[in-house]
């Protein structure tokens, strides 16, 4: 049953911080990235843009240093800056649309990557400084119309992560 497979993929996905020293083929990444804009998105804008650096330890290491949450991990073969093209938004009124749409697309990407044997970890971008943002955008040629929503690292997992404890339905569903 497809729904059982999907449930298993969702429940077995982990944020992985240690990756094998193994390159990831661009073709596999392209297949994974294809599902990003298939997520629900406001007015069918399909405004998520991925700025990707692959198979370059030195450059990826530099990019990771621009994320305060990229600690306690080795250098993965893939770094992705997940951005939203704001040109189609009425700002500042619709700024939250960028975060919602990107979160939905990012989930698609992460789950398909997991289903294909790749692990990922979303880096903490919320604590970035203006200087870090400027440097990241410069290194990845991201223009000012693109809002950096999150950064993600990806590769083949070196080891698994433990299953975290999750709240039961009765703890987070409030029936009225």
N, C-alpha and C positions, 0 to 999 in steps of 0.2 A: 504494500500500500504506500502510495506516494506521501500521504500525510504523516505516516509513521516514520518514513525516511527523513522528511523535513524536520519533524520533531526531534529526532535523534541528532541531526546536524546542529540544530539550534542548541540542544542541551549539552552536546559534547564540545562545542567551541570554547576555547580558552584564550586569554591574552598571554602570549608566549614572549619571553624576553631573551631566549637563547636560541640561536639559529645555527644550522649547519653551514660550514664554509662551502656552499654549493650555489652556483649561479642559477638564477631563475630565467627560463626561456621567455623571450619577449612575446612569443605566440601564446603561451599559456596566460601571461598577464593580460594580453589583449582580450582573450576570451573572458577572463574574470571582469575586466573593466567594462565590458559591453553591458553588463546588467545594472550599472550605476543609474543611468537615466531611465531605466524601466520601472524604477520605484515611483510611487505616486509623487507628483510634484505640481506645485501651484501653477495654474493656467498652462500646463504642459510646456513650461519654459525650458526644461532640460538644460538648466544653467550650471550644473555641476561640471567643474573642469578639474582634471587630474594633472598635476605637474610631477613627473616621475623621474627619479634618478635610479639607475640600476647598475649593479655589478661594478661599483667603484668605491672601495673601502674608504679611501681618503676623503672623497667628497661627501659620502654618506655620513661619515664620522663628524665632519664639519657641520652638516645639516642637523644632526642629532644634538650637537652642542647648543644649538639655537632653541632647543625645547627643554624646558626645566624638568619635564617628566621622562626624559630619555636617559635615566640612570639605571644602574644595576642590570645592565644588559650588554651583550656583545654586539658587534657591528653586523647588521643584517645585509643581505644583498639588494634589498629594495627599500627605497624611501619615497613616500607619496605625500605631496601636499594637496589636500582636498579643499578646493576653493569653489566659490560661487561667483558667477559673473553677474555683477549688480546692475549692468546697463539696462536691463528690462524691469528693474524695480522702481517703485515710487518711494524714494528715501526721504526721511528716515522711517516713514510709516510702515513699509514692508520689510524692514531689515530682518525681523524674526523669521520671515519666509525662508531666507537663506539658510538659517540654522535647521529649521524643520525639514526642508527638502533635502539638504545635504545629509542630515542624520539618517533619513530613510534610504537614500542611495548608498551611503557608506555601509549600512547594515547589509544590503544586498551583496556588495563587494566582499565584505568580510565573510559572510556565510558561504558564498560560492568558492572563495579561496580555500576555506576550511574543507569544503566538500572535495576539492581537488588536491588536498594534502598539504596546502600551504598554511602557515600560521601567521598571525599578525598581532600587533599591539598598537592601540591608539595612544599617541603621545600627548602629554599634558600641554596644550597650547594656551589654555586660559590664563596662565601665569606669565606669558611672554611679555617682554618689554617692547616698546616701540622700536628700539634699536635692533632687537632680535628679528622683529617682523621685517624691517627694512633690509637687513642682511639676508634673510631667507628669500624674500622676493627678488633681491638682486641675484643671488646664486641660482635661482630657478627661472629667472626671466618672467616673473609674475607682474603684470601691470597693475596700476592703481584701481582699475575697474573690478579687480578680483579680490574678494574678501577671503582671507585664509580662515577656514572653519576648523580644520583639524589636520594633524599630520599623523601618518601611519607608517610603521615599518613592517616588512613582510619577508618571509623566507621559509625554508624547510625547517621544521622544528628540530632542535637538538635534543630536547627532552620535553616531556609533558608537564602540565601544571595540575595541581590537585583540584578536585571538584569543590567549588565553594558551596557553602551552605546557602540555600535559597529560602525565602519566606514561602509559606504555604498560602494557597489561594485565600484562605479565610483571614489571613493577616493583611492583605492588600486590596481585597475586593469588598466594597461596601455596597451591599444590595439595599435598595430603597423601594 
